[in-house]
Structure formats: structure tokens, C-alpha cells
């Protein structure tokens, strides 16, 4: 059974479509990327999933049913617009918000200590929220989202405003959630930031799905059959190379239809070049999006 | 535990922990205590002296030689104004009067004193009046007629029912004390409690907590828990005030005089008091929630909510008009109008009997307004909770409410 099932959902604001016939599903144990530029309809889709706004048409089911009070306890949601009670301490905030997810204060405090320790926030647990930095508050918000051990975690722009250290910390925690068999939905406009994490993605633009499926397969599909090489020596003419683009630190070689990357590597070595880096070029999600968005605007 | 109950508990505890709430709860009894203290000091200084006051007089008309002792004031006769002036300077008398020969035609009596005053003390004026009246009437009417002329009226009023029986509600100023205090506290509680609801919801909106909360609870649970939690805190505040009233009255009584025995609580007042407090609070709280929903900051919300909280306080401004015309059709209309009903009906209950149909209409419309207000607030919250920018206009709100 899918954790989330969205079927032909449509939502318009003042007759302007925000979400236009969107369908997708999310399974347990996967990280699902809901990606697209600002204003693409990602947050509207999530708010419909959370039953905060109603779709004009279409169906949404969470854990196989319409979102109910019981199923709300089984999910964790970190919205894009988020905050905490500024006058409460870190622990008071966690205990109150966890109680609304059906947790008792004793087990909340125990779990909170573990998570605060894991994120280096334990020394701050009795500080008031308004004494914390923005990054620290974000970590606490994330802890509030997962404290009740939800089966489905929805994170909307989870990395915005985080420094590189906290971004890596959060990525590690999200990866851990997948390893525990949870379903995680990562919604973001910073596509490159999440592509290393996601198993499957839905790319949206102007409320419509432009790409949906397994990330590896998508990347493979949009691969341009080229390799990236950083080397020492004279490259000269190499058989099977249809084109060459020089960059500051590397050269991208476009292969012809009959040549494989393996053959090119062998030929480069035979030429006596010192290879410092050799990799099959795969397009980033940004590049794929720009290509698709360019096509749709043509 | 039920989620609305969890929100209720959180809101109650957070509200009573607010510094503003604690200060306000204690401020009222403390201010009243201060007031009583000041009154005590003032009444102590204004209290008539127990020693005998001597007032001189020069009788140029003749015949003023009786009734020279009035309570603790003694009238001392002088033959000339010069002698009286010397006695005044020598502090032998505190003041002196000259009764001129033409007093009967002019009514003028000249008074001389060393004190600079706005108006002569009431006790002195009464004593002089009685001294003059007594001497003018002496020998012409019986002595007890003179006493009656001095205090001609002791009006005892009895209100009868339409069947001629003695009415259970007799009215009078002493009936106004408890309803007056209660109405004042009710208006305060309504204004402050709705301010707390505004602040609570406004802060959650400002701090971007709405979506987080609504991922755990429904809009209805959120509003119910919040309104009742803050309402309970408001009730606790009023309870502190109400409990402090008997102590304050006893204190006031010991300094002002035994008026506490004269205070009467109109029948059914407590039942209606509780009913109007609860209904009034609920109405203002749900409307505050609706206002908080469409505004993006606490300050903006408080400005907008001020428009309807004015109606709660307004009956107190017109207290004197109410006193003179308690059954005017204007008050009947505003007793049924839900915003002004709670405080106005409480005031009118103390002044005059409020007909049953008015009470039923007023409570019925209050209940309907609360239900309508709750539905409106839930819908507005759902529509506008995620709006952090400009406040929508009335036309836009109506359009969005219709389109859902």
C-alpha cells in the first residue's frame, strides 16, 4: 500500500490554476522528491495532502484513506512557513507539539534527549526559542516533525536558511529515516540539493507534472552520452569522439553512437595521458529541468 | 487526551503565566484597596469634630435667643459686629453671623470666617438653618412641628405588582451596587479576554505555527481549545476579583459606614450573571478568532477588534442615562443586540425588572450569534490562516467565504 496517493488533483486560485491534474504516489521506505521552481504548485499540493486546503477536484489518500485525526498522528509535516512559540523553552515546545501527536510527556522527553544529543542541541534544551539562532530553530523544528516516529514525513523546503554543516546534518537524518522504512517527501526548488537523496521524483512546473519516476532512470534517459575527463598531456584526435567542450578544470567529450565510455578510457590510456578524473557525464536535475522548461516554453 | 483538551490546557497555562495577565488580575483589588485607603483618609479629615464648635452671632433683627445648641455647635451672642470680630481674631469663635434688620424681607445672613472655603460645610449650614427656623417659629407652632419643618420628608417607597401585591424587586440605589460592579468587571473581562484570544491566535500566525498545529489538529479543535482555554483563564481572573469584593466591601464598610448591610443582590442575578458572562465571553472570543484569522499581525487585529469591543463597554458610558430612563426603547434594542447585551442587561437587571421576553430574545440571539461566529471564524481561519501579507478587504472576504 502506498503512503500517499494523489489522483488527478486540480486546484485553482481566482481562476488561475495552481495545480493542474497532478497524480503521483509515494511508497514506504523511499525518499520522494517533489521538485520544481518557485510557484510551481508544490506547497499547494502538500497543503491539499494535509487537508489544509481542499482540491477543486481529484482524490488524495494518506495511508489508504482520507486524512483523519488518527492518520495525522502517523505523519510529520515541516511546512515551508514554520516557526515555534518564541517564549517557550526548546523542551516545552517539543513536549507540547508532540502531545498533539498523541505522545505522553515522559516518552517525548526521553526521545527528545536522544535527538537533541544526536544534533548537538542537548545543551540548549532549556533555552527559550527566541534565544536560538535561525539554524538551531530549524533543527528543533525538524525534531518536532519526527519526534513521534511518523511513518510519513513531509518536508517543505527543509534546507532553506541552513548553513552547510546543518544541511549535511539534516541530510544524514533524512537518510536515516529512509533506512528505518519511512516514506519521506522532500519538496524543494533547490533541485541539485536533493538529487543525491531522492529515489524517485515528481518535477512540476506551472502546476503540471513534467517528469515523474525513478531518478536513476530519468538521469539515464536524459544522459547525453558524454564523459568528463581531467588529464595531463596532449589529447589530439581520438576515435569515436563527436565533439569536445573545454571547461576550466575538465573537458567534456561527446561520444558518437557506436562508442562506449569504456572504449574512450582505453584509448586515452593508450595515448599515454595521465588521467586525474574520468566520469560518465550525467545531467543534473537543474539541467534536465531547464531543458524541459525550455521545450514547454517554445 | 482529547486534542482540544490539550490545547485548552496549554492556552490556560500560557495565559495565566503572562506578566500582563498577572498584573491585571492583581491590579484591580490593589487599586480598589488604594481607593478605600484614600477614601478613609479623606473621610477621616472631613469627619465632623467631636469637640464643640462655637459660632458667634449678632442679632440686629432681634428675637434670636433660643435653640443656641444644635448638635455640637453652640451659638454665642455678641452685641456688636466689632466684638464678634475680636472674638473671631482671638479664636474664641470659629466664625460669626450677622442677622440684619431686613432679614425677613431679604433672607440674607452675613457670615464671617478666617477660613478660605469653596462652600460652607454642610453640618454648619444645617445648624444655622435650624437655629434660624427654630427662633422664627418659636411660640408660634408646637415644638415637634418645628422638628418636622426642619426634616419634612422621609420617603418610604413600596413597588407593587400589577395584582396589587408587594413586588419581590423593590429597586433602589442599593440594588445597583452589585450589578454595577459586576457589569464593570464583565466589560473588563470581555475586553481583556478577547484581547488574549487575538494575541494567542495572532502570535501563532505571526510565528508561523498554524500549519504545524493544523497538521495535528483540526481548525475546529484549535479554535475550541483556544477559546475555552483563554476563557477559563478570563473566568479565573474574574473569580479572583469577585472573591476579593466581599473583603474590599468589609474594608470599605468599616471606613465609610455600615452600608454593606444595605446592599441587596437582585433575585436571579447570579444565574443571569453567569449566563451572560459565559455567552458574552464566547461571542467576543469567537469574533476575536475571526478577526485574528483575517489579519496578519497582533497589532492590526487589536485595532480591528476594538470596533466590536466598544459595544461591550458602551453601556457603562451611558450609565446615568440608563439610571433616569431605564425602560427606554433604545435600551430594549441594545439589550437584544448581541454585542451590547451582556453588560447592558446586567446593568438593567439592577435598575428595573427586565421583561422575560427581552431576556429570552437576548439570550437566544446571543446563542445564535455564537454559533454563527464559530462557523465564520473556522471558515475564515481555514481560508486566511496562510495569508501573511496584506489584510483582505470586506468584499474579498465575502467573495472568498462564498467560494469556500
Boltz contact constraints between the chains, C-beta under 6 A:
constraints:
  - contact:
      token1: [A, 50]
      token2: [B, 215]
      max_distance: 6.0
  - contact:
      token1: [A, 52]
      token2: [B, 214]
      max_distance: 6.0
  - contact:
      token1: [A, 72]
      token2: [B, 216]
      max_distance: 6.0
  - contact:
      token1: [A, 77]
      token2: [B, 215]
      max_distance: 6.0
  - contact:
      token1: [A, 79]
      token2: [B, 211]
      max_distance: 6.0
  - contact:
      token1: [A, 81]
      token2: [B, 208]
      max_distance: 6.0
  - contact:
      token1: [A, 82]
      token2: [B, 208]
      max_distance: 6.0
  - contact:
      token1: [A, 83]
      token2: [B, 207]
      max_distance: 6.0
  - contact:
      token1: [A, 83]
      token2: [B, 208]
      max_distance: 6.0
  - contact:
      token1: [A, 83]
      token2: [B, 209]
      max_distance: 6.0
  - contact:
      token1: [A, 96]
      token2: [B, 10]
      max_distance: 6.0
  - contact:
      token1: [A, 99]
      token2: [B, 6]
      max_distance: 6.0
  - contact:
      token1: [A, 100]
      token2: [B, 3]
      max_distance: 6.0
  - contact:
      token1: [A, 100]
      token2: [B, 216]
      max_distance: 6.0
  - contact:
      token1: [A, 100]
      token2: [B, 217]
      max_distance: 6.0
  - contact:
      token1: [A, 101]
      token2: [B, 216]
      max_distance: 6.0
